[in-house]
Amino acid sequence: MTTSRPNHSGNVQRKMRSASRFFAVQALYQMEQSDTAVDQVRREFEEFRFGEVFEEMEMLEGDVYLFRKIIEDAVDNQAKIDQMTDRALVAKWPIARIDPTIRGLFRAAGAELVFGMAPPKVVISEFVDVAKAFYPDGKEPKFVNAVLDHMAREAKPEAF
């Protein structure tokens, strides 16, 4: 099912894409933890979660097209993305040992790095911001930045 994009100003579009990336990480986490199908989780997010309040911050509706593309690409290509993530991690820390939220983040970012249209540096920055939202006081955002930089250089070496 293809969803057309409404015409919004550039700043609103950027915020909607950021919200979609945040929601994609949540959706991938939920799918893994509850063993729920992608279509069911997608519907739940689009109908009930877009626009919710998270940590006293109201989220935008999100870019439905980007949200769907990220989660569908992440699910359809999970093995490829996980292998790319494993290559970016220290050998003693395969993706299976990573926190499930960060695992979802790596899968969402990996899907966008491999199959998306945004420049890798934008994808990295956006997903580091997602990590900061989930882990505001931790070291996780720096870890996410390092792993995503490695993944981006593998996925799109011509961008560097």
DODOKOL-201074 format. One record per residue: residue in three letters; x, y, z of N, C-alpha, C in turn; residue number from 0. Coordinates in steps of 0.1 Angstrom, whole numbers, plus 5000, padded with zeros to 4 digits. Layout:
NODE, ALA, X, Y, Z, X, Y, Z, X, Y, Z, NUM
...
//
This chain:
NODE, MET, 5008, 4988, 5000, 5000, 5000, 5000, 5009, 5012, 5000, 0
NODE, THR, 5007, 5021, 4990, 5015, 5033, 4989, 5008, 5044, 4995, 1
NODE, THR, 5015, 5052, 5003, 5009, 5064, 5009, 5015, 5076, 5003, 2
NODE, SER, 5007, 5085, 4998, 5013, 5098, 4993, 5016, 5107, 5005, 3
NODE, ARG, 5026, 5115, 5002, 5031, 5125, 5013, 5023, 5138, 5011, 4
NODE, PRO, 5018, 5143, 5023, 5011, 5156, 5022, 5022, 5167, 5020, 5
NODE, ASN, 5018, 5178, 5015, 5027, 5189, 5013, 5029, 5197, 5026, 6
NODE, HIS, 5040, 5196, 5033, 5043, 5204, 5045, 5055, 5212, 5043, 7
NODE, SER, 5057, 5223, 5052, 5069, 5231, 5051, 5081, 5222, 5055, 8
NODE, GLY, 5093, 5227, 5051, 5105, 5219, 5053, 5108, 5216, 5067, 9
NODE, ASN, 5105, 5225, 5077, 5108, 5223, 5091, 5098, 5212, 5096, 10
NODE, VAL, 5086, 5213, 5092, 5076, 5204, 5097, 5079, 5190, 5091, 11
NODE, GLN, 5083, 5189, 5079, 5087, 5176, 5073, 5099, 5170, 5080, 12
NODE, ARG, 5109, 5178, 5083, 5120, 5173, 5091, 5116, 5167, 5104, 13
NODE, LYS, 5107, 5175, 5111, 5103, 5170, 5124, 5094, 5157, 5123, 14
NODE, MET, 5087, 5156, 5112, 5078, 5144, 5110, 5087, 5132, 5107, 15
NODE, ARG, 5098, 5134, 5099, 5107, 5123, 5096, 5114, 5119, 5109, 16
NODE, SER, 5118, 5129, 5117, 5125, 5125, 5130, 5115, 5117, 5139, 17
NODE, ALA, 5103, 5121, 5140, 5093, 5114, 5147, 5091, 5100, 5142, 18
NODE, SER, 5091, 5098, 5129, 5090, 5085, 5122, 5101, 5076, 5126, 19
NODE, ARG, 5113, 5081, 5126, 5125, 5073, 5130, 5123, 5068, 5145, 20
NODE, PHE, 5119, 5077, 5153, 5117, 5074, 5167, 5106, 5063, 5169, 21
NODE, PHE, 5095, 5065, 5161, 5085, 5055, 5162, 5089, 5041, 5156, 22
NODE, ALA, 5097, 5042, 5146, 5102, 5029, 5139, 5110, 5021, 5149, 23
NODE, VAL, 5119, 5028, 5157, 5126, 5021, 5167, 5117, 5014, 5178, 24
NODE, GLN, 5107, 5022, 5182, 5097, 5017, 5192, 5090, 5005, 5186, 25
NODE, ALA, 5086, 5006, 5173, 5078, 4995, 5167, 5087, 4982, 5165, 26
NODE, LEU, 5099, 4984, 5161, 5108, 4972, 5160, 5111, 4966, 5173, 27
NODE, TYR, 5112, 4974, 5183, 5114, 4968, 5197, 5101, 4961, 5201, 28
NODE, GLN, 5090, 4966, 5199, 5077, 4960, 5202, 5075, 4947, 5195, 29
NODE, MET, 5078, 4947, 5182, 5077, 4934, 5174, 5086, 4923, 5180, 30
NODE, GLU, 5098, 4927, 5183, 5107, 4917, 5189, 5103, 4912, 5202, 31
NODE, GLN, 5098, 4921, 5211, 5095, 4917, 5225, 5082, 4909, 5225, 32
NODE, SER, 5072, 4913, 5217, 5059, 4906, 5217, 5056, 4896, 5206, 33
NODE, ASP, 5066, 4895, 5197, 5065, 4886, 5186, 5052, 4889, 5178, 34
NODE, THR, 5050, 4902, 5176, 5038, 4907, 5169, 5042, 4910, 5154, 35
NODE, ALA, 5033, 4907, 5145, 5035, 4909, 5131, 5037, 4924, 5127, 36
NODE, VAL, 5044, 4927, 5117, 5047, 4940, 5113, 5034, 4948, 5109, 37
NODE, ASP, 5025, 4942, 5102, 5013, 4949, 5099, 5005, 4953, 5111, 38
NODE, GLN, 5004, 4944, 5121, 4996, 4948, 5133, 5003, 4959, 5141, 39
NODE, VAL, 5016, 4959, 5142, 5023, 4970, 5149, 5022, 4983, 5141, 40
NODE, ARG, 5024, 4982, 5128, 5023, 4994, 5119, 5009, 5000, 5121, 41
NODE, ARG, 4999, 4993, 5121, 4985, 4998, 5123, 4984, 5005, 5136, 42
NODE, GLU, 4989, 4998, 5147, 4988, 5004, 5160, 4995, 5017, 5161, 43
NODE, PHE, 5007, 5018, 5156, 5014, 5030, 5157, 5007, 5041, 5149, 44
NODE, GLU, 5003, 5038, 5137, 4997, 5049, 5128, 4983, 5053, 5134, 45
NODE, GLU, 4976, 5044, 5140, 4963, 5048, 5146, 4963, 5054, 5160, 46
NODE, PHE, 4973, 5050, 5168, 4972, 5053, 5182, 4985, 5060, 5187, 47
NODE, ARG, 4996, 5058, 5182, 5009, 5063, 5187, 5013, 5076, 5181, 48
NODE, PHE, 5011, 5078, 5168, 5015, 5091, 5162, 5008, 5102, 5169, 49
NODE, GLY, 5015, 5112, 5174, 5010, 5123, 5181, 5009, 5121, 5196, 50
NODE, GLU, 5014, 5110, 5201, 5013, 5108, 5215, 5023, 5116, 5223, 51
NODE, VAL, 5023, 5117, 5236, 5032, 5124, 5244, 5042, 5114, 5249, 52
NODE, PHE, 5055, 5117, 5248, 5066, 5109, 5252, 5075, 5118, 5261, 53
NODE, GLU, 5077, 5114, 5273, 5086, 5121, 5282, 5082, 5136, 5282, 54
NODE, GLU, 5069, 5139, 5283, 5063, 5152, 5284, 5066, 5160, 5271, 55
NODE, MET, 5069, 5153, 5260, 5071, 5160, 5247, 5061, 5154, 5237, 56
NODE, GLU, 5053, 5162, 5232, 5043, 5157, 5222, 5050, 5155, 5209, 57
NODE, MET, 5047, 5143, 5203, 5054, 5139, 5191, 5045, 5143, 5179, 58
NODE, LEU, 5051, 5146, 5168, 5043, 5149, 5156, 5036, 5136, 5151, 59
NODE, GLU, 5028, 5138, 5141, 5021, 5127, 5135, 5031, 5117, 5129, 60
NODE, GLY, 5042, 5122, 5124, 5051, 5113, 5117, 5049, 5113, 5102, 61
NODE, ASP, 5059, 5109, 5095, 5058, 5107, 5080, 5055, 5092, 5078, 62
NODE, VAL, 5042, 5089, 5075, 5038, 5075, 5074, 5046, 5068, 5064, 63
NODE, TYR, 5049, 5074, 5053, 5056, 5067, 5042, 5070, 5063, 5047, 64
NODE, LEU, 5077, 5072, 5054, 5091, 5069, 5059, 5090, 5058, 5070, 65
NODE, PHE, 5080, 5059, 5079, 5078, 5050, 5090, 5076, 5036, 5084, 66
NODE, ARG, 5067, 5034, 5075, 5065, 5021, 5068, 5077, 5016, 5061, 67
NODE, LYS, 5084, 5024, 5054, 5095, 5020, 5047, 5106, 5015, 5056, 68
NODE, ILE, 5109, 5022, 5067, 5119, 5018, 5076, 5116, 5004, 5082, 69
NODE, ILE, 5104, 5003, 5088, 5101, 4991, 5095, 5100, 4979, 5085, 70
NODE, GLU, 5094, 4981, 5073, 5093, 4970, 5064, 5107, 4966, 5058, 71
NODE, ASP, 5115, 4976, 5055, 5129, 4973, 5051, 5137, 4966, 5062, 72
NODE, ALA, 5135, 4970, 5074, 5142, 4964, 5086, 5138, 4950, 5088, 73
NODE, VAL, 5125, 4947, 5087, 5120, 4933, 5089, 5124, 4925, 5077, 74
NODE, ASP, 5122, 4930, 5065, 5125, 4922, 5053, 5139, 4918, 5051, 75
NODE, ASN, 5148, 4927, 5057, 5163, 4925, 5055, 5170, 4924, 5068, 76
NODE, GLN, 5163, 4919, 5078, 5169, 4919, 5091, 5182, 4911, 5092, 77
NODE, ALA, 5183, 4900, 5085, 5195, 4892, 5086, 5207, 4900, 5080, 78
NODE, LYS, 5205, 4906, 5069, 5216, 4914, 5062, 5220, 4926, 5071, 79
NODE, ILE, 5210, 4933, 5077, 5213, 4944, 5086, 5220, 4939, 5099, 80
NODE, ASP, 5215, 4928, 5104, 5222, 4923, 5116, 5236, 4919, 5114, 81
NODE, GLN, 5239, 4913, 5102, 5253, 4909, 5098, 5261, 4922, 5097, 82
NODE, MET, 5256, 4932, 5091, 5263, 4945, 5090, 5266, 4951, 5103, 83
NODE, THR, 5256, 4950, 5112, 5258, 4955, 5126, 5268, 4947, 5133, 84
NODE, ASP, 5268, 4934, 5132, 5278, 4925, 5138, 5292, 4929, 5134, 85
NODE, ARG, 5294, 4932, 5121, 5307, 4936, 5116, 5312, 4949, 5123, 86
NODE, ALA, 5302, 4958, 5127, 5306, 4971, 5133, 5308, 4969, 5148, 87
NODE, LEU, 5304, 4958, 5154, 5306, 4956, 5168, 5318, 4948, 5171, 88
NODE, VAL, 5323, 4949, 5183, 5334, 4941, 5188, 5330, 4927, 5187, 89
NODE, ALA, 5339, 4918, 5184, 5336, 4904, 5182, 5329, 4897, 5194, 90
NODE, LYS, 5332, 4902, 5206, 5326, 4897, 5218, 5312, 4902, 5221, 91
NODE, TRP, 5308, 4911, 5213, 5294, 4917, 5215, 5286, 4916, 5202, 92
NODE, PRO, 5281, 4904, 5199, 5273, 4903, 5187, 5259, 4909, 5190, 93
NODE, ILE, 5252, 4912, 5180, 5239, 4920, 5181, 5230, 4913, 5191, 94
NODE, ALA, 5230, 4900, 5192, 5221, 4893, 5201, 5223, 4897, 5216, 95
NODE, ARG, 5235, 4902, 5219, 5238, 4906, 5233, 5235, 4921, 5235, 96
NODE, ILE, 5231, 4928, 5225, 5229, 4943, 5226, 5215, 4945, 5232, 97
NODE, ASP, 5213, 4956, 5240, 5200, 4960, 5245, 5190, 4960, 5234, 98
NODE, PRO, 5178, 4955, 5236, 5168, 4954, 5226, 5164, 4967, 5220, 99
NODE, THR, 5164, 4978, 5227, 5161, 4991, 5222, 5171, 4995, 5212, 100
NODE, ILE, 5184, 4993, 5215, 5195, 4997, 5206, 5195, 4987, 5194, 101
NODE, ARG, 5192, 4975, 5196, 5191, 4966, 5185, 5180, 4970, 5175, 102
NODE, GLY, 5169, 4975, 5180, 5158, 4981, 5171, 5163, 4993, 5164, 103
NODE, LEU, 5171, 5001, 5172, 5176, 5013, 5166, 5186, 5010, 5155, 104
NODE, PHE, 5195, 5000, 5157, 5205, 4996, 5146, 5197, 4990, 5134, 105
NODE, ARG, 5187, 4983, 5137, 5179, 4977, 5125, 5172, 4988, 5117, 106
NODE, ALA, 5166, 4998, 5124, 5159, 5009, 5117, 5170, 5017, 5110, 107
NODE, ALA, 5180, 5021, 5116, 5191, 5029, 5110, 5197, 5021, 5098, 108
NODE, GLY, 5200, 5009, 5100, 5206, 5000, 5090, 5197, 5000, 5078, 109
NODE, ALA, 5184, 4998, 5080, 5174, 4998, 5069, 5175, 5011, 5061, 110
NODE, GLU, 5176, 5022, 5068, 5176, 5035, 5061, 5190, 5037, 5055, 111
NODE, LEU, 5200, 5033, 5061, 5214, 5034, 5055, 5215, 5026, 5042, 112
NODE, VAL, 5209, 5014, 5042, 5211, 5006, 5030, 5200, 5009, 5019, 113
NODE, PHE, 5188, 5011, 5023, 5177, 5013, 5014, 5171, 5026, 5013, 114
NODE, GLY, 5175, 5036, 5021, 5169, 5049, 5022, 5175, 5059, 5012, 115
NODE, MET, 5170, 5070, 5012, 5175, 5081, 5003, 5182, 5092, 5010, 116
NODE, ALA, 5181, 5093, 5023, 5187, 5103, 5031, 5203, 5101, 5031, 117
NODE, PRO, 5210, 5112, 5031, 5225, 5110, 5032, 5229, 5103, 5045, 118
NODE, PRO, 5239, 5095, 5045, 5243, 5087, 5057, 5245, 5096, 5069, 119
NODE, LYS, 5251, 5107, 5067, 5254, 5116, 5079, 5241, 5121, 5085, 120
NODE, VAL, 5231, 5123, 5077, 5218, 5127, 5083, 5212, 5116, 5091, 121
NODE, VAL, 5212, 5104, 5085, 5207, 5092, 5092, 5214, 5090, 5105, 122
NODE, ILE, 5227, 5091, 5105, 5235, 5089, 5118, 5230, 5099, 5128, 123
NODE, SER, 5230, 5112, 5124, 5226, 5122, 5133, 5212, 5120, 5139, 124
NODE, GLU, 5203, 5117, 5130, 5189, 5114, 5134, 5188, 5103, 5144, 125
NODE, PHE, 5195, 5092, 5142, 5194, 5081, 5151, 5202, 5082, 5164, 126
NODE, VAL, 5212, 5091, 5163, 5219, 5094, 5176, 5210, 5102, 5184, 127
NODE, ASP, 5202, 5111, 5178, 5192, 5119, 5185, 5181, 5110, 5191, 128
NODE, VAL, 5177, 5099, 5184, 5168, 5089, 5189, 5174, 5083, 5202, 129
NODE, ALA, 5187, 5079, 5201, 5194, 5073, 5212, 5194, 5082, 5224, 130
NODE, LYS, 5196, 5095, 5222, 5196, 5105, 5233, 5182, 5106, 5239, 131
NODE, ALA, 5171, 5104, 5231, 5158, 5104, 5237, 5156, 5092, 5246, 132
NODE, PHE, 5161, 5081, 5242, 5159, 5069, 5250, 5169, 5068, 5262, 133
NODE, TYR, 5181, 5074, 5260, 5192, 5073, 5270, 5198, 5087, 5272, 134
NODE, PRO, 5190, 5096, 5278, 5195, 5110, 5279, 5208, 5112, 5288, 135
NODE, ASP, 5210, 5103, 5297, 5222, 5105, 5306, 5232, 5094, 5304, 136
NODE, GLY, 5231, 5085, 5294, 5240, 5074, 5293, 5251, 5076, 5282, 137
NODE, LYS, 5259, 5066, 5280, 5269, 5066, 5270, 5264, 5060, 5257, 138
NODE, GLU, 5252, 5055, 5257, 5247, 5048, 5245, 5247, 5057, 5233, 139
NODE, PRO, 5244, 5070, 5233, 5244, 5078, 5221, 5258, 5078, 5214, 140
NODE, LYS, 5269, 5078, 5222, 5282, 5077, 5216, 5285, 5064, 5210, 141
NODE, PHE, 5281, 5053, 5217, 5282, 5040, 5211, 5274, 5038, 5198, 142
NODE, VAL, 5262, 5043, 5198, 5253, 5043, 5186, 5260, 5051, 5175, 143
NODE, ASN, 5266, 5062, 5178, 5273, 5070, 5167, 5284, 5062, 5161, 144
NODE, ALA, 5292, 5056, 5169, 5304, 5048, 5164, 5299, 5036, 5156, 145
NODE, VAL, 5290, 5029, 5160, 5285, 5017, 5153, 5278, 5022, 5140, 146
NODE, LEU, 5270, 5032, 5140, 5263, 5037, 5128, 5273, 5043, 5118, 147
NODE, ASP, 5284, 5049, 5123, 5294, 5054, 5114, 5300, 5043, 5106, 148
NODE, HIS, 5304, 5032, 5113, 5310, 5020, 5107, 5300, 5014, 5097, 149
NODE, MET, 5287, 5013, 5101, 5277, 5007, 5092, 5275, 5016, 5079, 150
NODE, ALA, 5275, 5029, 5081, 5273, 5038, 5070, 5285, 5037, 5060, 151
NODE, ARG, 5297, 5036, 5065, 5308, 5035, 5056, 5308, 5022, 5048, 152
NODE, GLU, 5302, 5012, 5054, 5301, 4999, 5047, 5290, 5000, 5036, 153
NODE, ALA, 5278, 5006, 5040, 5267, 5006, 5032, 5268, 5016, 5020, 154
NODE, LYS, 5274, 5028, 5023, 5275, 5038, 5013, 5289, 5045, 5014, 155
NODE, PRO, 5300, 5037, 5010, 5313, 5042, 5011, 5315, 5055, 5002, 156
NODE, GLU, 5308, 5056, 4992, 5309, 5068, 4983, 5305, 5081, 4989, 157
NODE, ALA, 5298, 5080, 5000, 5293, 5092, 5007, 5304, 5098, 5016, 158
NODE, PHE, 5315, 5091, 5018, 5326, 5095, 5027, 5338, 5099, 5020, 159
//
